[in-house]
């Protein structure tokens, strides 16, 4: 069964592949040069040239995109075949020879270079050992060097597998941490949805209940408003996602208000859905407060981008005003529903008012 490779394992394979190519070049290049200088014979120059050319090509592929795993693996196989079978004309090479050093570093780095493709790595390791064994056999030598290559291959694979196991352990730990963070996020979203529901309860039902509690003759719109409130509270709203155009949301809110609203909305005003909903609910609450407390039946709603590309929304009235610092219980929605909800959404809401001078409620997003 194929195991999905995590981010850490993929990064490990990428780093080790580059490491393998560089280590092999560091060993092969001087060994090939020394081999040619010591023997001064064409038979040595041929496998040395093959090894040097291969290293140069692979170092180039580290900087430029290689042609693909297939052609690279094919070149790898041709090189190890050429090195191993070159003993037909160079004679058998013992373990202390320069040629064995070339083959040894190649077989030792193969698992690290091809760890992302273990089947290909195993095939290339087997090809390297088989080619060298065939070359020594054709030269009439024993199996000692080839057996040593088998041991070196086993050790290299063991080292790579231990590193891969550690990377997979890190990936599993990362996945568990991500799952835990997701669970926390889901819980936070659920809690935010519950807060949103409670805020909606305040925005909708409190107005209707206040009108009913004040006594006297109920306005004609009260029964219809109560029915709308009950329908709105029948289900808990989901946490809004994505983005929204606030300009498109504020227009209908102004039309549905219980007071006459003059509008100056300069859209589009696109922002995440959560702060958009916070501003929308706040505007509705502010317009309701104008109808309930300001003593006027007109308000002005504006929305625009300021010079810092922040969204600024304002609701103004020329009513009787109030002192925000000593507001009565009926004004608690200003701090809890408007200011508090906006702060939780990454923005800021400010209420400016004084007795006899009207009121201004201003929303700014993002804050700062």
N, C-alpha and C positions, 0 to 999 in steps of 0.2 A: 504494500500500500504506500502510495506517495504521500509524504508529509509536507504540508504547506510550509514554505520557508518564510520566516518572519523577517522583519526589517533588520534586526541585528545580525541574523545569519546571512542575509543577502549582502549586507555591508562587509561582514567578515570575509565572505568569498571574494568580494571585489578587491579588498585590500590585500588578501593573501595572493590573489592572482598576480597583481603588480609586484608584490614582494618576491614571488617565485621567479618571475622573469628577470628582475634586477639581480637577485642572488646568483642565478644561473649565469648571467652575463659577467658578473664579477669573477666567477670561478673559471668559466670557459675561456674568456678572452686571453688572460695571461697564460693559462695552461696550453692553449693552442699555439701561441707565439713561442713559448719555451720548447714545445715539442718540435716545432719546425727548426728552431735554432740548434737544438741538440742533435737532430738526425741529419738535417740539411739534405733531405731526399724528397722527391716528388710524392712518394707513397705516403709520407706524413702530411705533406701540404694539402692533399685532396681532402681527407677528413677534417683537417684543421680549418680549411676554407669553408667547408660545409657548416661546421659548428659556428664559426665567426659570422658568416652571412646570416645564419638563422638568428643569432643573438641580436645583430644589428636590426634585422627586420622586426623582431618582436619589440625591441626598444622603440622603434618607430611607431609600431601599432599602439604602444602605450600613449602616445601623443595624438595620434590620428585613429579614427575608428577602424578596427580590423575588418576584413571582408566578411566575417561571419565564423561561427564555430566550426562549420564543416571544412572550409578551406584551411583554417588554422590547424585543425586536428590532422588533416591530410599532410600538411607541411611538417608537423611534428613527427608523424609516423615515418615520412621519408627520411628525415634527418637521423632518427634513432636507427633506422635500418642501415643507412649509409655508414654511421659510426660503428655499429656492431659488426656488419659484414666486411668492413674495410680490413679486418684481420686476415682476409684471404690473401692480401698482398703485403700487408705490413708485418705479418706473423702474429702469433699469439701474444696478447698483451697482459702482463701480470697486474695485480691489484695496485702496485705502486707506480704504474705507468701513467703518462699524461692522458692516454685515450680512456683508460678506466676512470680517471678523475672526471672526464667529460661525461661519460655515461652515468657515473655514480651520481653527480649533481643533477643530472637530468631526471633520473628515476626518483631521486629524493624530493624533487620539487613538483613532480607531476601531480600528486594528490592536491597540493595547495593551489596549483594553477587551474586545475579542472574540477575542483571540489563541487562546484555548482552542477556539474554533469558527471556523477560518479561512475556511470556505466562507461562513458568515454574515457574517464581517467583510468579505470581498471583495464580497458582494452589497450591504452597507450603504455601503461606500465608493463603489461604482459608482452606487448610488442618489443619494448626496449630490452627486457630480459631475454626473450626468445632470440632476438637478433644478435645479442652479444654471445649467447650460448652457442648459436649456430656458427658465429665467427670463430670462437675458440675451438669448437669441435673441428671445423674445417682446417684449422691450423695445427691440429693434433695435440691440443692442450687439454688439461683436465677441466672439471666442472667447478673448480673452486671459485673463480671470479663470479661466475653466474650465480652460485649459491649465495655469495656475499651480497650480490645485487638483490636477491630475494629477501634477505634479512633487512637490508636497508629500505627496501620498498615497504615491508611490513611495519618497520619502525616509523617511516614517514606517514603511512596511513593511520597508524595508532595516534600519532601526534595530531594529525588533522582531525580525526574523529573526536578526540578529546576537546579540541577547540570548538568544533561544531556543537558538541553537546553543551558546552558552557554557553554558547550563543543562543541555543534553543532554550536553555533554562532562563536566560535573560528575557527572551521573547515571551515565554510563558508568564514570567513575573510581570512584564509590561502589559500583557493582555489582561491579567488579573487586576492590575492597577487601573487599566482603562475601564474594565467592567465595573469596578468599584466607583470610579468617577462618574460613569454613566448612571449608575444607580443613584448616586447623590444628586446628579443633575435632574433625573426624573423626579426624585422626591422634591427637589427645589421647585421644579416646574409645577408639580401638583400643588405644592404649598402656595406658589404664586397664583395659580388658578383659583385656589380657594380664597386668597386675598382679593383677587379680582371679583369673585362672586360676591364677597362681602361688600366690596366697594360699590358694585352694581346694586346691591340691596339698598345701600344708602342713597345712591343717586336716583333710584327709581321710586322705591316705596316710601322713603322718608318724606318726600314732597307731598305725596298723596295723603299719608297719615297726618302730616302737619295740617293740611287743609281741613281734613275731617275733624281734627282735634280742636281747631280754633273756634268751632261752633258757628252759629249763624247760618245764613243761607249758603249752601254749597254752590260753587260755580257750575255752569252747565257741562263743562268738560270733565268734571270729576268722575262720574261713572265710567266714561270711556277710558280715562287715564288709569283708573283702578284696574280695569280689565287688562290693559296693556301691561301694567306692572305685574299682575299675576302670571300672565303669559311669559314675561321675561324672567321671572323667578322660577319657572317650572323646571328649568334645566340649568346645570352648572356650566358656564361657558368654558370652552377649551382655551388653552394658552395660545394666543395668536402667534403665527409664524411668518417668516418672510418679510417683505417690505410693503408699504402702503403709501398712497399719495394722499397726504393730509388735506390738500386742497379739495379733493373730491369728497372727503368725509365731512368737512366742515359746512359745506353748502347745504346739504339736507338737514344738518343739525340746526342751522339758522332758520330754515323754512319751518321746521317743526316746533320751534320755540313758542312759548305762550306769550311772548312780547314781540313787537315789531323790531326786526334786526336789520340795520344797514350793514352791508358787507363790502369789504375791500380785501379780497384774497388774491394774492399774486402767486399763482402756481406755475409749474408743478412743485410740490414740496414733498419729496420722497424721503422716507426715513423708515427704520425698522418698525414692525407692526406693534410691538409692545409700547414704546413711547407714543406712537400714533394713537393707540387706544387710550393711553393715559391722558393725552391732551384732549381727545374727543370727549371723554367722560367729564373732564374738568370744565370744558366749554359748556357742555350741557348743564352741569351743576351751577356754573356761574350765571347762565341765562335764567335758570330757574330761580336763583337767589334774587336776580333783578326783579322778577315778577312778584316774588314773595315779600321782599324787604325794602326795595329801593323806593317804592312809591311812585314809580314811573312805568310807562309801558313801552319804552324805547331803549335800545342798546345798540352799540356799534361793535362789530367783529372785524378784526383785521388779522392777516397772516402774510408773512413775507420772509425773505432771507435778508439778514443784516450784512454788513460789510465783511464780517468774518465767516460768512456762509453758514451761520447758525439760523435755525428756524425760530422765528419770534411770532407768537400769537397773542393777541390782546382782546379782552372784552371790556368795554367802557360803558358807563352809564352816568347820567347827570342826576341821580337820585339823592336821597337824603344822606347817604354815606354812613359811616360808623367808625368807631375807634377799634382797629384790629386787636390792640393789646388787651382790651377789656370787653371783647365780644361775648355775648351771652351764649347759652347752650345751643341756640339755633344756628350759631355760626361755627360750630365745631367741625362741620363738613369742610370748611375752608382749609383748616390745617390737616385734617385726617384724610379727606378725599382728594383734594386738589394738590396741596403742597406735598403731603407725604407720598402720594402715588407718583408724582412727577419725580421726586428725589429718588425713589426706588427704580425709576426707569432711566436714570442717568441724566436727567435734566433738572430744571429749576423752575419753580413757580413762585411768584411774588404777588402779594395783595397790597395795593396802595389805596388808602381811603382815609377820610376824616369827616366828621359830622358836617353836613351841609355842602360838601364839595364833591359828591359822587364817589365812584369807585372804579379802580382799574385792576384787573387780574391779568397778569402777564406770564406766559410760559416761554421758556428758552430751552432749546435742545440742539446740540448737547451742552451740558453745563461747562463753563470755562472756555 
